[in-house]
Amino acid sequence: MTSKELSYLGIGIGIGTAAAMLLTPRSGEETQQFLKDKANDAKRRAEELRDSAAQVVDRGKDKLRHQVQNLGAAVEAGKQAYRESVETTPE
């Protein structure tokens, strides 16, 4: 971004902020409370999302552990079958 573009961005932010302050239908205290409530809602939702993600990760780890156990059991069964076939094969 060039310095000219940054200047325009700053001017736009200033104009937008001024317009929002002039056109808001609430008093300053009401607006502050509204913003605090929205911030708290966002924080609560973020915590819920984090908890959900942690649950999904835990379920994924459990499934992966189960698959690793199944694979280990299959490998052992294959080894045992090979040993038995080698032992019973006539020379």
C-alpha positions as CSV (number, residue, x, y, z in Angstrom):
1,M,0.0,0.0,0.0
2,T,1.3,3.4,-0.9
3,S,1.3,6.4,1.5
4,K,-1.4,8.0,-0.6
5,E,-3.6,4.9,-0.2
6,L,-2.9,4.9,3.5
7,S,-3.9,8.5,3.7
8,Y,-7.2,7.8,1.9
9,L,-7.8,4.8,4.3
10,G,-7.2,7.0,7.3
11,I,-9.5,9.7,6.0
12,G,-12.2,7.1,5.2
13,I,-11.9,5.6,8.7
14,G,-12.2,9.1,10.2
15,I,-15.3,10.0,8.1
16,G,-16.9,6.6,8.9
17,T,-16.3,7.0,12.7
18,A,-17.7,10.6,12.7
19,A,-20.7,9.5,10.7
20,A,-21.3,6.6,13.0
21,M,-21.1,8.8,16.1
22,L,-23.5,11.4,14.6
23,L,-26.0,8.9,13.2
24,T,-26.2,6.4,16.0
25,P,-29.7,6.1,17.5
26,R,-28.3,5.4,21.0
27,S,-26.6,7.5,23.7
28,G,-22.9,7.1,24.4
29,E,-23.5,4.9,27.4
30,E,-26.0,2.7,25.5
31,T,-23.6,2.4,22.6
32,Q,-20.8,1.4,25.0
33,Q,-23.0,-1.2,26.7
34,F,-24.1,-2.5,23.3
35,L,-20.5,-2.9,22.2
36,K,-19.6,-4.6,25.5
37,D,-22.5,-7.0,25.1
38,K,-21.4,-7.8,21.6
39,A,-17.8,-8.3,22.7
40,N,-19.0,-10.6,25.5
41,D,-21.1,-12.6,23.0
42,A,-18.2,-12.9,20.6
43,K,-15.9,-14.1,23.5
44,R,-18.5,-16.7,24.6
45,R,-18.9,-18.0,21.1
46,A,-15.1,-18.2,20.7
47,E,-14.9,-20.3,23.9
48,E,-17.7,-22.5,22.7
49,L,-16.0,-23.0,19.3
50,R,-12.7,-23.8,21.1
51,D,-14.4,-26.3,23.3
52,S,-16.1,-27.9,20.2
53,A,-12.8,-28.0,18.4
54,A,-11.1,-29.7,21.4
55,Q,-13.9,-32.3,21.5
56,V,-13.5,-33.0,17.8
57,V,-9.7,-33.3,18.3
58,D,-10.2,-35.7,21.2
59,R,-12.6,-37.9,19.2
60,G,-10.1,-37.9,16.3
61,K,-7.3,-39.0,18.6
62,D,-9.5,-41.8,20.0
63,K,-10.4,-43.0,16.5
64,L,-6.7,-42.9,15.5
65,R,-5.7,-44.9,18.5
66,H,-8.3,-47.5,17.7
67,Q,-7.2,-47.7,14.1
68,V,-3.5,-48.1,15.2
69,Q,-4.6,-50.9,17.6
70,N,-6.5,-52.6,14.7
71,L,-3.6,-52.3,12.4
72,G,-1.2,-53.7,15.0
73,A,-3.6,-56.7,15.5
74,A,-3.8,-57.3,11.8
75,V,0.0,-57.2,11.4
76,E,0.3,-59.7,14.3
77,A,-2.3,-61.9,12.7
78,G,-0.5,-61.8,9.4
79,K,2.8,-62.7,11.0
80,Q,1.2,-65.6,12.9
81,A,-0.5,-66.9,9.7
82,Y,2.8,-66.7,7.9
83,R,4.6,-68.6,10.7
84,E,2.0,-71.3,10.6
85,S,2.1,-71.6,6.9
86,V,5.9,-71.9,6.9
87,E,5.8,-74.5,9.7
88,T,3.2,-76.6,7.9
89,T,4.6,-76.4,4.4
90,P,6.3,-79.6,3.4
91,E,9.9,-79.3,2.1
